[in-house]
Structure formats: structure tokens, C-alpha cells
Amino acid sequence: MKRILFTYILPFLLAVLVASILYRSIIKTDFVKKEIKIEIVLDAFQEWGLEFIGEDNKSFKIEKIETLRIPEAKNHKVVFTIPLLEKIGRLRIDPSYSIGKWNIHKITLIGLSNKIEFKGETLKSKFAAANDIKTYELNNDGSLFVESNGNDSNIISQFYFKQYENTLSITPSIYLFPLLISICLAIFVLYIIRVKSLSLLQVKITTQHLILAAFIVMITLPGIWMTLFPVSKISETENRILKSKPVFDFTTVTAYPKEFSGYYEDNFGFKKELSTVNSLFKFKIFNTSSKPNSVCVGKNGWLFSVDPINSGDYQNKTLYTNEQLNTIKHNLEEAKQWHEKRGIHFFVMVLPVKSSIYPEYLPDNIKKKSNISKLNQLSAFLEKNSTAKIIDVTPELLKAKETQDVYYKHDIHWNFNGGYLGYKKLMNEMSKYNSDLKPITLINYKEGMVLKNNADLSKQLSLENMLINNETDLNRTTKYPFDEVDPTTYTATPIKQKSRRTAIKKSKLPKAVVYRDSFFNLMITFFSENFSDCVYIWSNNMTLEVIETETPGYVVYEIIESDIDKLLEANPDWMKNN
């Protein structure tokens, strides 16, 4: 049995394994075609140039253009690569600044394994002449005669690339060249092992051999795994797109090692599983974080963000100077006056970070320098010195936490309890201008507890399936009075995520616009019941475009405490020109 194992079975299995790994590796390299191209076969009657450009989000991006100059008149086969654009639409072929004549025999879209060919009547119907094309007609041989009479001549496809994208993106079932190389290597490995099999039979396998074999497997398996089973392109843990494998190019040879290193680190086999083991060990044994620059582990297992983007100056190391306080006062009063002149009520809401509400759960090694934060300081200053106020929910949250959780234990955000308190305070301020805007009660909502593995701080530690949100869930027992509708698309308004819009049919309630972040998510359900039409824009950059498009009666500008310094920035120019 031992002879059969070492002479036949083991060599065969190792040869198959080596061939499989090599094959999968080669088809991920630049040896294998990964680009979709467009091929144009034509006759030219003069020296000429040709350009190709793809439509991206309803416009042709000039910076993505490909240009080819041909110094002679004869039959040519021209090939362009179809660019990877955000939302590729139609295809455009330009004779550039050439004025002349061509016979186009066919245009072919060349995919990874399939081709789509246009010629004759199909060619003429699928591609239309535009601008300075003087003549565009079929010849007797089926070719398309094109005559350019100016500098802005072009031919544009009458179809969108997406129509054929699935067909063109189909990969071959077998790549012949990588397969042949893999088979040759497999035969070589099989031969070497067969030759050495007799000597292997004389070897007595010891513990050291097993340890060595296990070590080799351990260090090679992650690389093999990432080759055979590539991970998702998006990291849910880090909430970002993973780096893709760079294409080797001699013109960028010095940058290639660094780019490949970044790709390897992002896509390392079992990275998520190894990260989970490491984080769980540190959390359970030492009550510490595996990512101390992003997340800290507090008392009783509470997690806090220490990333300045999410936590801000959570230790209250610095406070505002009088000059800074007056700058914010000026900015808020200016914004308030601009909106009021147009009949719009303007509200600024600054929501406290988790450590401001639960400082008692911070680890002992993190000490607050002061009990007063910038938010406390600014709120008190404006209350005393300005007609412009900010809505600060800190007092309400501190009081409510005595009887219920208002923030998640493993997440930076507040829960539904906190969201409702924030909504309630905002509506109480709004109701001073319109009695119809009183906060709703929770009589139509049923409270429950659900467990969800969606805690963002747990995800950063790869422990989302261990440290789960014990989440207060509020569900309406009757139908919501509003509907989710398609939001408006703005061209000059930078947004982080897609906007949301709610509407109540045949309602006489006012209209609102909310600039917000993720904290407002748990207020939307309540807030939408008070307005006939409300747009929720994930951005902290106000634009005139939104006001002119929506003509709201109320505007809310909501930010988190970590972004409070945003209020120091001058208002946009359009707001200064009252």
C-alpha cells in the first residue's frame, strides 16, 4: 500500500495540484486578455487620423480619448480598447481633424471570448453620422462610404455598450496557452516525484517531517487560496474598495513593487479569518484592541472610535478661542439671515459623539482634559450672545441614559432611542414656527430587541459575528403615512451617498431639505411624518442648486460633534451676496 501511495497516488495528486495552481495563477496575469476592444476595418483615400471615445454618464469624456495617426492611404485594421468608465454608454468614432473619405467594411466588438460584428445594413443602422459628416451611405459591396467635410465629424453608436456588455464579458471555459503550460509542468512534477519515489519509500517519516510539512502548508496556503478563491472587491470591514492587481508595465516598473505589495496585503488569503482570531484573542484575554489607532476597548466591553474622523477631540484637549467663537457666530447668523430673507427657516444640529455621553466606559488610560467640550462651549456661547442657535441634544441624552441605552455598545452611532430624542428636540424647535410640526408620539410604534451583526466598530475589528448589536428596533404597527420616492439628481452638489426622498400624498405640510450624515438615519422614519416632501442629502456642503431646485420652507444642517470645526469655515459666496 505504501508503494502504491508514493509511486502513483501522491505523485498524481501533487502534479494535479501544481497544475491547477499554475493555471489559475497564469489566467490572472497579463498573459490573458482582459480588455474588450473595438476593431474597425476600413480603406482610406488619404493620410488620416482616427479617435475613439466612450460615453461616460451621458457625456463623452475627452480625457479618455484614444487617438491614432495614419501617415498613408490604404486598407487598415484599427483596434481601440474600450475604456473602463463609471457608466459607459454609447461609442463614438471621430475622423479627428481629418477631412477626407473612407470605406468602412466592418466594426467589431471583440470580447473576452465572443465577438459582435456590424457590417452592411446593420453597420449603417447601428452607427449614425453626426455634425460634419457630409456623406454616409452604403456601397454596392456592403461597405459604408463616409466623407468628412469639417473638423467636428463623428460617428456615434445608436446602442449603449451595456446592451452587449454581458456577452462580451463572458470568459472562455478554457484558456489554451495557460492550460498547455500547466500540463507540461504537471508532467515534469509527476516525473520528478516518480523518480524519487523509491528513495522516499526508504525514508522514515518523523515528527520533524510532519512539522516541516505543516509549516510549508501554513505559509503557502494563504497565497494559494487568494489565487484560487479571490475575495470580494469590497471590504465590509474597512468599508472600502480593495486594491486590484496592478498591470505590469515597463514604463512604471519602479512603482510596480509598491502597488503589488498593496494588492497582496489587501487580498491576502484568510486575511479576514486571521484578523478575527487576532482581535478575539486580544479582546478576550487582554481587553485591548487589535487596531488601537481606530478602535479602543473600554470598560464592560464597550467600544469607542479613536479615529479623529469619527471621534474628534474626544478628550477635550482644546477649546475654541474667543475669535473662533465669534467666527462661528458670524457664519451661523449669516446663513440664518440668508435663508430667512427667502422665507426659509434654518436649523443647525450638532450631535454628540458616543464618548461625550458615555465617558464612564472609556478605559482608564484615556483621560479627558476638561469636562467641557467644544460643543458645550459653543452651545453656551451662542445661547448668550447670538440669535443663531445650535440644537444640542447632549442634556436630553445624558438624562435618558439613566433608564435606557441611547448609543450602541459596539457602534459609533446612537440607537433608535437616541434618534427619537434628537428628532423630538428638533421638532420642538421647529414647532415654534409652525404648530403642525409637533413631534409624533410612539403610539403607532412597537419596540423590540433584535440582534444584528452590523456594528461598525465590531466590523473594524473583524468581530461583527461575535460582538453583536443588541439593537432597539422600532416598527410602525400601521402603514407609514409617507412613501419613498426617487430623489432629485444634483449636478453641483457633492454627496457621499445617494440622497433619499420621502413624500406624503395630498399633504399641506411644509417641505424640507436636510443636509445630514449617517446619524440622521435613525431620525428619518420619524421626521418624514412631519413634511409633505423631504430630501435627505448626505453632505455637509450646502449649495444654491438645492435651494433653487427644491424651494423648501425648512432647511436642517446636521453634523456630528467630530465635524464641529466645519462651522469655522466661511459660508459659500452665494450666501454672502444677500
C-alpha positions in Angstrom: 0.0 0.0 0.0 2.9 2.3 0.9 4.5 1.7 -2.5 1.2 2.5 -4.4 0.8 5.7 -2.3 4.3 7.0 -3.0 4.6 5.7 -6.6 1.2 6.5 -8.0 -1.3 8.3 -5.9 0.9 11.0 -4.2 2.8 12.0 -7.4 -0.5 12.2 -9.4 -2.3 14.4 -6.7 0.7 16.7 -6.4 1.0 17.1 -10.1 -2.7 18.0 -10.4 -2.4 20.5 -7.5 0.6 22.2 -9.1 -1.0 22.3 -12.5 -4.2 23.8 -11.0 -2.4 26.5 -9.0 -0.2 27.4 -12.0 -3.2 27.6 -14.4 -5.2 29.8 -12.0 -2.2 32.0 -11.5 -1.5 32.5 -15.2 -5.0 33.4 -16.1 -4.8 36.2 -13.6 -1.7 37.6 -15.2 -1.2 39.9 -18.2 -0.8 36.8 -20.4 -4.6 36.5 -20.6 -6.7 39.1 -22.4 -8.9 41.0 -20.0 -9.8 44.0 -22.2 -12.8 44.5 -24.5 -11.8 46.1 -27.8 -13.4 47.7 -30.9 -11.9 46.8 -34.2 -12.5 48.9 -37.4 -11.6 47.6 -40.8 -11.6 50.4 -43.4 -10.0 51.8 -46.6 -8.6 55.3 -46.5 -8.1 57.5 -49.5 -5.7 59.9 -47.9 -3.4 60.4 -44.9 -5.7 60.4 -41.9 -6.3 60.3 -38.1 -8.9 58.4 -36.1 -10.1 58.9 -32.5 -12.2 56.7 -30.2 -14.1 57.8 -27.1 -16.7 56.2 -24.8 -19.6 58.0 -23.3 -19.5 58.2 -19.5 -22.6 59.2 -17.6 -24.2 60.8 -20.7 -21.2 62.8 -21.8 -18.1 62.0 -23.8 -15.0 62.5 -21.6 -12.3 64.0 -23.7 -9.6 62.9 -21.3 -10.5 59.3 -22.1 -9.9 59.7 -25.8 -7.6 57.3 -27.9 -6.0 58.8 -31.0 -4.3 57.1 -33.9 -2.4 58.9 -36.7 -2.1 57.1 -40.0 0.5 58.5 -42.5 -0.7 56.7 -45.6 -3.8 55.9 -47.6 -4.5 52.2 -47.7 -6.5 49.3 -46.2 -6.2 49.3 -42.4 -7.4 47.3 -39.4 -7.6 49.7 -36.4 -8.1 48.5 -32.8 -9.1 50.6 -29.8 -9.6 49.5 -26.2 -13.0 50.3 -24.8 -12.2 52.3 -21.6 -13.3 51.3 -18.1 -15.7 54.2 -17.3 -18.1 54.7 -14.4 -21.2 54.3 -16.5 -20.2 53.7 -20.2 -22.9 54.4 -22.7 -22.5 54.9 -26.4 -19.3 54.6 -28.5 -18.0 57.4 -30.7 -15.5 57.2 -33.6 -14.1 60.5 -34.9 -12.0 61.1 -38.0 -10.4 63.7 -35.8 -9.4 66.8 -37.8 -9.1 64.8 -40.9 -11.1 65.9 -43.9 -11.4 63.1 -46.4 -13.1 59.8 -47.5 -13.2 56.3 -46.1 -14.9 53.0 -46.8 -15.7 51.2 -43.6 -16.0 47.4 -44.2 -17.0 46.4 -40.7 -16.8 47.3 -37.0 -16.4 44.5 -34.5 -16.7 44.5 -30.7 -14.1 41.9 -29.5 -14.9 40.5 -26.1 -13.1 38.1 -23.9 -14.4 35.1 -25.8 -17.1 36.4 -28.1 -17.3 38.9 -31.0 -20.2 41.1 -32.2 -19.8 42.2 -35.8 -21.5 45.0 -37.6 -21.4 45.3 -41.4 -23.6 46.2 -44.3 -27.1 47.5 -43.4 -26.5 46.6 -39.7 -23.4 48.8 -39.7 -25.3 51.7 -41.0 -28.3 51.3 -38.7 -26.2 50.7 -35.5 -23.8 53.7 -36.1 -25.1 57.1 -37.2 -23.3 60.1 -38.7 -23.2 63.4 -36.8 -22.0 67.0 -37.3 -19.5 67.5 -40.2 -20.1 64.1 -41.9 -21.1 65.1 -45.5 -21.8 61.7 -47.0 -22.8 58.5 -45.2 -24.1 55.7 -47.5 -23.7 52.0 -48.4 -21.6 50.9 -51.4 -22.6 48.0 -53.6 -20.1 45.8 -51.9 -21.7 46.4 -48.5 -19.1 48.8 -47.2 -20.0 52.1 -45.7 -18.8 55.2 -47.5 -18.0 58.1 -45.2 -17.0 61.6 -46.3 -15.9 64.1 -43.7 -16.3 67.8 -44.5 -15.1 69.5 -41.3 -13.3 69.4 -38.0 -16.2 68.1 -35.9 -17.2 64.9 -37.8 -18.0 61.8 -35.8 -19.9 58.5 -35.9 -21.9 57.6 -32.8 -23.3 54.2 -32.0 -27.1 54.0 -31.7 -26.8 51.4 -29.0 -25.5 51.5 -25.4 -22.5 49.4 -24.6 -24.4 47.8 -21.7 -26.6 46.1 -24.3 -23.7 43.8 -25.3 -21.5 44.0 -22.1 -22.7 40.7 -20.6 -22.0 38.8 -23.9 -18.6 40.4 -24.4 -17.6 39.8 -20.7 -18.1 36.0 -20.9 -14.7 34.4 -20.2 -13.6 31.3 -22.1 -14.2 28.0 -20.4 -10.6 27.0 -21.1 -7.5 29.2 -21.8 -5.4 27.0 -24.1 -2.0 28.6 -23.6 -2.1 28.5 -19.7 -3.5 25.0 -19.9 -0.7 23.7 -22.0 2.0 25.2 -19.8 0.3 23.8 -16.7 0.1 20.3 -18.2 3.7 20.4 -19.1 4.7 21.4 -15.6 2.4 18.7 -14.2 4.1 16.1 -16.3 7.5 17.3 -15.1 6.4 17.2 -11.4 5.0 13.7 -11.9 8.3 12.5 -13.5 10.4 14.0 -10.7 8.3 12.5 -7.9 8.1 9.1 -9.7 11.9 9.1 -10.0 12.4 10.0 -6.3 9.5 7.7 -5.1 11.8 4.7 -4.4 14.1 6.7 -2.2 11.1 8.2 -0.4 10.0 4.7 0.4 13.1 4.2 2.5 12.5 7.4 4.5 11.0 7.0 7.9 8.5 9.8 8.5 9.2 11.5 11.8 7.5 14.3 13.8 10.0 16.8 12.3 8.9 15.9 8.8 5.2 16.5 9.8 6.1 19.8 11.4 8.0 20.9 8.4 5.2 19.8 6.1 2.6 21.7 8.2 4.8 24.8 8.2 5.1 24.7 4.4 1.4 24.3 4.1 0.8 27.2 6.6 3.0 29.7 4.8 1.9 28.8 1.2 -1.8 28.2 1.8 -2.9 31.9 2.0 -1.1 32.7 -1.3 -2.7 29.6 -2.9 -6.1 30.5 -1.5 -6.1 34.1 -2.7 -5.2 32.8 -6.2 -7.8 30.1 -6.4 -10.6 31.9 -4.5 -10.2 35.7 -4.8 -12.0 37.7 -2.2 -14.8 40.3 -2.8 -13.7 43.6 -4.3 -15.2 45.5 -1.4 -14.1 45.2 2.2 -17.1 45.3 4.5 -14.7 45.5 7.5 -12.9 48.6 6.2 -15.8 49.9 4.1 -13.6 50.5 1.1 -12.8 49.0 -2.3 -9.8 46.6 -2.2 -6.8 47.3 -4.4 -6.9 45.4 -7.6 -3.9 43.6 -9.1 -1.7 46.1 -10.9 -0.8 45.6 -14.6 3.0 45.3 -15.1 4.3 47.9 -17.4 8.0 48.7 -18.1 7.2 52.5 -18.0 6.1 52.1 -14.4 8.5 49.4 -13.3 9.7 51.3 -10.2 6.2 51.8 -8.9 5.0 48.2 -9.5 6.5 46.6 -6.4 4.7 49.0 -4.1 1.4 48.7 -6.0 1.7 44.9 -5.9 2.5 44.9 -2.2 -0.7 46.9 -1.6 -2.7 44.5 -3.7 -1.2 41.5 -1.8 -1.9 42.9 1.6 -5.5 43.7 0.7 -6.2 40.3 -0.9 -4.1 38.0 1.4 -5.7 34.6 1.8 -7.7 34.2 5.1 -7.0 37.8 6.0 -10.5 38.2 7.5 -10.3 34.9 9.4 -6.8 35.6 10.8 -7.8 39.2 11.7 -10.8 37.8 13.6 -8.7 35.3 15.6 -6.1 38.0 16.4 -8.8 40.5 17.5 -10.8 38.0 19.6 -7.6 36.9 21.4 -6.7 40.5 22.3 -10.3 41.4 23.2 -11.0 38.3 25.4 -7.5 37.9 27.1 -6.2 41.4 27.3 -9.3 43.6 26.9 -7.4 45.5 24.2 -8.0 46.4 20.5 -6.2 44.9 17.6 -6.5 48.3 15.9 -5.7 50.8 18.6 -5.4 53.7 16.2 -9.1 53.2 15.2 -10.9 51.5 18.0 -10.4 51.3 21.7 -11.9 48.8 24.1 -13.5 50.4 27.1 -15.0 49.1 30.3 -17.6 46.3 30.2 -16.7 45.6 26.6 -17.8 49.0 25.3 -16.1 50.0 22.0 -15.2 53.6 21.1 -13.8 55.1 18.0 -10.5 57.0 18.4 -10.2 57.9 14.8 -10.4 61.7 14.6 -12.8 61.5 11.7 -15.4 59.8 13.9 -14.4 60.8 17.4 -13.0 64.4 17.0 -11.3 65.8 20.1 -13.0 63.3 22.4 -10.5 64.1 25.2 -11.4 67.8 25.1 -7.7 68.7 24.7 -8.5 72.1 23.0 -11.3 74.6 23.3 -12.3 77.5 21.0 -10.7 80.9 21.4 -13.0 83.9 21.6 -12.0 84.8 18.0 -13.1 81.3 16.8 -16.4 81.5 18.7 -17.2 84.9 17.1 -16.3 83.4 13.7 -18.8 80.7 14.1 -21.4 83.1 15.4 -20.9 85.3 12.3 -21.2 82.3 9.9 -24.4 81.0 11.6 -26.0 84.4 11.7 -25.2 85.0 8.0 -26.6 81.6 7.0 -29.7 82.2 9.1 -30.3 85.7 7.6 -29.8 84.5 4.1 -32.4 81.7 4.5 -34.9 83.9 6.4 -34.8 86.5 3.6 -36.1 83.8 1.3 -38.8 82.7 3.7 -36.8 79.6 4.8 -36.4 78.5 8.5 -32.8 77.4 9.0 -31.6 75.0 11.8 -28.2 73.7 12.7 -28.0 70.5 14.7 -24.7 69.2 16.2 -24.9 65.6 17.6 -22.6 64.5 20.4 -20.1 61.6 19.8 -20.5 58.5 21.9 -17.7 59.3 24.4 -19.4 62.6 25.3 -22.5 60.6 26.5 -20.7 57.6 28.0 -17.3 58.8 29.2 -17.5 56.5 32.2 -16.9 53.5 29.9 -13.7 54.9 28.4 -10.6 52.9 29.5 -8.7 54.3 32.5 -5.7 55.3 30.3 -7.9 57.8 28.4 -8.5 60.9 30.5 -10.5 63.9 29.5 -8.5 67.1 29.9 -11.7 69.0 30.6 -15.4 68.2 31.3 -16.3 70.9 28.8 -16.2 70.1 25.1 -16.2 72.4 22.1 -19.9 71.6 21.6 -20.8 72.5 25.2 -18.7 75.7 24.9 -20.2 76.8 21.6 -23.8 76.0 22.6 -23.5 78.1 25.8 -21.8 81.0 23.9 -24.5 81.2 21.2 -27.3 80.9 23.8 -25.9 84.0 25.5 -24.5 86.1 22.6 -26.4 85.3 19.4 -29.9 85.0 17.8 -28.5 82.0 15.9 -28.5 78.8 18.0 -27.4 75.2 17.5 -29.6 72.3 18.6 -27.6 70.3 21.1 -29.2 67.0 22.3 -26.5 66.3 24.9 -28.6 67.2 28.0 -31.5 65.0 26.9 -29.3 62.1 26.1 -27.4 62.3 29.4 -30.7 62.2 31.3 -32.2 59.4 29.2 -29.2 57.1 29.5 -30.0 56.6 33.2 -33.0 54.4 32.2 -32.1 53.2 28.7 -29.3 52.8 26.3 -29.1 55.7 23.8 -26.0 54.5 21.9 -24.9 51.1 20.7 -22.3 49.3 22.7 -20.2 48.2 19.6 -21.0 51.1 17.2 -20.3 54.8 17.0 -24.0 55.7 16.4 -26.9 56.3 18.7 -29.8 53.8 18.6 -33.5 54.4 17.9 -33.9 55.7 21.5 -31.2 58.4 20.8 -32.6 59.1 17.4 -36.1 59.7 18.7 -34.8 62.1 21.4 -32.8 64.0 18.7 -35.9 64.2 16.5 -38.1 65.3 19.3 -35.8 68.2 20.2 -35.5 69.3 16.6 -39.3 69.2 16.1 -39.9 71.2 19.3 -37.7 73.9 17.9 -39.5 73.8 14.5 -42.9 73.9 16.1 -42.2 77.4 17.3 -42.7 78.5 13.6 -45.4 76.1 12.7 -47.8 74.4 15.2 -48.3 71.5 12.7 -44.7 70.4 13.3 -45.1 68.9 16.7 -43.2 65.7 17.3 -45.1 62.5 16.8 -45.6 60.1 19.7 -44.5 56.4 19.5 -48.1 55.2 20.0 -48.0 53.6 16.5 -44.6 52.1 17.0 -43.8 48.7 18.6 -40.5 48.4 20.4 -38.5 45.2 20.3 -34.9 43.9 20.6 -33.1 42.4 17.7 -29.5 41.1 17.3 -27.7 42.4 14.2 -24.1 41.9 13.2 -23.9 45.4 11.7 -21.9 47.3 14.4 -19.3 49.4 12.6 -16.7 49.2 15.4 -17.0 45.4 15.6 -16.6 45.2 11.9 -13.3 47.2 12.1 -12.0 44.5 14.5 -13.5 41.7 12.3 -15.6 40.7 15.3 -19.1 41.6 13.9 -20.2 38.0 14.4 -19.0 37.9 18.0 -19.8 41.4 19.3 -23.3 41.9 18.0 -25.6 44.9 18.5 -28.3 44.3 20.9 -30.5 46.7 19.0 -33.6 48.5 19.9 -35.9 48.1 17.0 -39.0 50.4 16.4 -41.5 49.2 13.8 -44.7 51.0 12.9 -47.7 48.9 13.6 -49.7 50.8 10.9 -48.7 51.9 7.4 -46.3 54.7 7.1 -48.1 57.9 6.0 -45.2 58.7 3.6 -43.7 57.0 0.6 -40.1 56.7 -0.5 -39.7 58.3 -3.9 -36.9 58.8 -6.4 -34.6 61.7 -5.3 -33.5 64.6 -7.5 -30.1 64.3 -9.0 -28.0 67.4 -8.5 -25.0 68.3 -10.7 -23.2 70.8 -8.4 -23.8 69.2 -5.0 -21.1 66.8 -3.7 -22.7 63.9 -1.9 -21.2 60.9 0.0 -24.1 58.5 -0.6 -27.3 58.5 -2.7 -29.9 61.0 -1.5 -33.3 59.9 -0.1 -36.6 61.5 -0.6 -40.0 61.0 1.1 -43.4 62.4 0.2 -46.9 62.4 1.7 -49.6 62.5 -1.0 -52.0 65.4 -0.9 -50.4 66.9 2.2 -50.4 70.6 3.1 -47.4 70.2 5.4 -44.3 72.2 4.5 -41.3 71.0 2.5 -37.9 70.4 4.0 -34.3 69.8 2.9 -31.9 68.0 5.3 -28.1 68.1 5.0 -27.0 65.1 7.1 -24.7 62.2 7.9 -25.3 58.6 9.0 -26.6 59.7 12.4 -29.8 61.1 10.8 -30.7 57.6 9.5 -32.5 56.8 12.8 -34.4 60.1 12.6 -35.7 59.8 9.0 -38.6 57.5 9.9 -40.0 60.0 12.4 -39.0 63.2 10.6 -40.7 62.2 7.4 -44.1 62.1 9.0 -44.0 65.9 9.6 -43.3 67.1 6.0 -45.1 66.7 2.7 -41.8 66.4 0.8 -38.4 66.0 2.3 -35.0 65.5 0.7 -32.2 63.9 2.8 -28.8 64.8 1.3 -25.7 63.1 2.7 -23.4 66.0 2.5 -22.1 68.9 4.7 -21.7 71.2 1.7 -24.7 73.4 1.2 -25.4 74.5 -2.4 -27.6 77.1 -4.1 -28.6 74.5 -6.6 -30.5 72.5 -3.9 -32.4 75.6 -2.6 -33.4 76.7 -6.1 -34.4 73.2 -7.2 -36.4 72.3 -4.1 -37.7 75.7 -2.8 -38.1 74.3 0.8 -39.7 76.0 3.8 -37.3 74.4 6.2 -33.6 73.6 6.0 -31.7 71.4 8.5 -27.9 71.3 8.6 -26.9 68.3 10.8 -23.3 67.3 11.6 -21.7 65.1 14.3 -19.5 66.7 17.0 -16.3 65.4 15.4 -17.1 67.7 12.4 -17.9 70.8 14.5 -14.9 72.7 13.2 -16.7 72.7 9.9 -18.7 75.6 11.3 -15.4 77.7 11.3 -15.4 77.6 7.5 -16.7 80.6 5.7 -20.1 80.3 4.1 -20.2 79.8 0.3 -20.0 83.0 -1.8 -23.6 82.8 -2.9 -24.7 83.0 0.7 -22.7 86.2 1.3 -24.4 88.0 -1.6 -27.7 88.7 0.3 
